[in-house]
Amino acid sequence: MSRVIAQAKKKYKISIIAECFILLITALVLMSWQWQTAISFYLGAMAIFLPYCVFVFLVFFRKKQQFSNKITYFYYGEGIKFLLTIVCIIATFKFFSSMQPIAFFSGYFIAIILNNILPFLVDKYIKI
């Protein structure tokens, strides 16, 4: 079972790095077009990407546990991810006054799609 978990760790590490790169490049391209749109897009993407990184860390990159505890950490990680996402969205709308909601939620949904698709693409096209 540890071999499967080790492969999952590598897969998620590669997918997180790729997603960070994709979101950063997209925000930079948008920045050349319009500054406020790029910041709103990037904040929306980070509102889901940062809690996702915390979730992946809690599930895969903690010290060794027994397999029965992995399920418990999965549920804890999912709950923490949900709460952090809510806090990030509230903080973004509260502290960034010139928010563009369409750009924010575009970044948010693109990050969600990348969170779900990239691990499968890494698994399919990159041999670990």
ChimeraX attribute file (.defattr): number of C-alpha atoms within 10 A of each C-alpha:
attribute: neighborCount
match mode: 1-to-1
recipient: residues
	/A:1	6
	/A:2	10
	/A:3	8
	/A:4	8
	/A:5	14
	/A:6	13
	/A:7	14
	/A:8	16
	/A:9	17
	/A:10	16
	/A:11	20
	/A:12	21
	/A:13	19
	/A:14	17
	/A:15	22
	/A:16	20
	/A:17	10
	/A:18	16
	/A:19	18
	/A:20	18
	/A:21	12
	/A:22	14
	/A:23	20
	/A:24	15
	/A:25	12
	/A:26	15
	/A:27	23
	/A:28	16
	/A:29	13
	/A:30	18
	/A:31	16
	/A:32	10
	/A:33	11
	/A:34	12
	/A:35	14
	/A:36	15
	/A:37	22
	/A:38	23
	/A:39	22
	/A:40	26
	/A:41	30
	/A:42	26
	/A:43	24
	/A:44	28
	/A:45	25
	/A:46	22
	/A:47	25
	/A:48	24
	/A:49	25
	/A:50	16
	/A:51	22
	/A:52	23
	/A:53	16
	/A:54	16
	/A:55	23
	/A:56	20
	/A:57	15
	/A:58	20
	/A:59	22
	/A:60	19
	/A:61	14
	/A:62	10
	/A:63	7
	/A:64	10
	/A:65	9
	/A:66	8
	/A:67	11
	/A:68	8
	/A:69	11
	/A:70	15
	/A:71	12
	/A:72	12
	/A:73	17
	/A:74	16
	/A:75	14
	/A:76	15
	/A:77	20
	/A:78	19
	/A:79	13
	/A:80	17
	/A:81	22
	/A:82	15
	/A:83	12
	/A:84	19
	/A:85	19
	/A:86	15
	/A:87	13
	/A:88	18
	/A:89	18
	/A:90	12
	/A:91	12
	/A:92	18
	/A:93	17
	/A:94	10
	/A:95	9
	/A:96	12
	/A:97	8
	/A:98	11
	/A:99	19
	/A:100	17
	/A:101	14
	/A:102	13
	/A:103	21
	/A:104	24
	/A:105	19
	/A:106	16
	/A:107	28
	/A:108	22
	/A:109	16
	/A:110	15
	/A:111	25
	/A:112	15
	/A:113	11
	/A:114	20
	/A:115	19
	/A:116	11
	/A:117	12
	/A:118	18
	/A:119	20
	/A:120	15
	/A:121	13
	/A:122	18
	/A:123	17
	/A:124	10
	/A:125	8
	/A:126	10
	/A:127	8
	/A:128	11
